[in-house]
């Protein structure tokens, strides 16, 4: 990967940001996000992979019968909506990538938020694939970052998420004032 002189995500004005992705980064992300979309789509039919379990966490974490029933009800009521929201965000990001010219992608607040959500879903899914369940296992994965493409993508997606969050945070009101 070439050295970057400009930040990968930068605010242009009140409702637009520039996301700088190299052609190979955008190509890999498009391919991986399409695969993520398939995994999420399969969750709608009940044939999902364990890789996406963490994208649909339980609403209740107590392990007693009452909370188990409440969580089943939550999943019954909300799962389709969660799947639709994830798939919509992925589709929006892929559409944004397709309409981009060159390595600079101009995104609106909504598009950048969809990118954030999709990157986060990708990272959580990669964490499942890599067996990352806590800070210790994440540190182990970071220590082995040269071991697999999945680990490289996991590390890169965390780095990119940090930039996206930072860019969006610029729009938040400052303490005691406005943005």
N, C-alpha and C positions, 0 to 999 in steps of 0.2 A: 504494500500500500504506500502510495506517495505521501510525502510530507504535506500537511495542510497549512496554508498561510492564514486562512480565515476560519472562524468557528463554523462547525457543521450546521448549526441552527442559529439564526440571528433575526431579531425583530426588525421589520422594516418600518411599520407604522402601527396605528391602533388596531388594525385587523389583518395584518399580513406579516408573514415570516418567510424567510428564505431557508430552505433545507438544501444543503450541499451534499449530494451523494455522487460518488464516482459511478461510471457506467456499470462496472462489475458489482458494486455494492447494490445498486438498484436492481440489477438482474437477479442476483442471489436473493435479495429480499422479496422480489416479486414471486419467484419460484417457491420460496419457503412460506410466504404468506398464502399462496394458493393451496399449498399442502395443509396449512393450518386451517384454512377455510373448509377443506374436505373433512378434516378431523372434527371440526365443530359441527358441520352438517350431519355427520354420522351420529353425533350426540343427540340429534333430533329424532333419529330413528331408533335410538336405544342401542346402537351397535358401536358406541364410542370406544375409543382406546383409553386405557388407563392414563395415557399421557395428558388428557384434557380434564381429568377429574378435578384438578385444582382450579380450573376455570369456572367450576360450578360448586363452590364450597358449601358445606352445610350451613344452614341458618342457625342451628342450635348445636352446640358442641358437647353438651352434657350427654352422657351415654346411658340414659335411662329410657324406659319405654315411652313415657309421655313426650320427651323431647324427640325421640325417634319418630313418633307419629307426627309431631308438629313439623319436623324437617321434611318428612315425606309429603305433607300437605304443601309446604313452601315450594318444594321442587315441582310438584304437580302444577301449582299455580304460576310459578315464575320461570321455569326452565325454558319454555318456548320463547318467552320474551328475552331472556338472557342470550339465547342462541341467536335470535334475530338481531339483537343489538350488536353482538360480536361480528356476525356475518356482514352486517351493514357497514361497520367500521372498516373491516377488511376490504370490502368492495370499494369503499370511498378512497382508501389509500391506494389500492391498485389502479383505480381510475385516475387519481392524481398523478401517479407515476406514469401512466400511459400518455397523459396529456402534456407531460413535461418535455421541454426542449433543452437538451444539454444536461449538465450536471446540477444546475440550479433549479430547484422546484419551489415555486411560490405557493404558499398555503395560507388559507384563511384560518381564523381561530378554530372553526369547526373541523377543518381538515387536519390541522395540527393536533387537535384533541383526538381525532380518530387515529392518527399516526401513533400518538402516545398510547392509546388503549390497545392498539394492535401490537406495537412493540412489547408492551407489558405482557400481553397474552402469549406472544411468541417466547418471551424470556421465561415465563412461568412453565410453559410446555417444555422448553429446553431443560429447565431445572429438573422437571420430572424425568426426562430422558436420561439425564446425567446423574440422577439419584441425589440431587441437592434438596435437602429438607430443612436445613438450618444454617446458621452462620458458619459453623465449623465445616460442614460439608461444602459450603460455598467457597471457603478459604482453600480447602483441598482442591476444588475444581480450578480455582485461580492459580494455584501452585502447579497444576498440570496443564496449563493453558496451551501448551504446544502439542498435547496428546491427540486432539481430534478436531475436526471442523466444527462439531457441535459446541465444543468448549470455546473455540474462537468466536463463534457466533454469539454464545452466551455472554462472553466478556464484552464483545463489541456492542451488543444490544443494551447492556447496562450502561456503557459509556454514552451511547446515543440517547438513552432515556434521560440521563443526567442533563444533557444539553437541552432536550425538549422541555423538561420540567423547569430548568433555569430560564429558558426563553418565555415560557408561559407565566412564570412567577413574576416577570417584569410587568405584567398587566394587573397584578393584584394591588389593591390599595395599600399604600404605605401606612405604617402606624401613625394614627392621628391625622391622616390626610387622604388624598386620593392618589391614584396611580400616576 
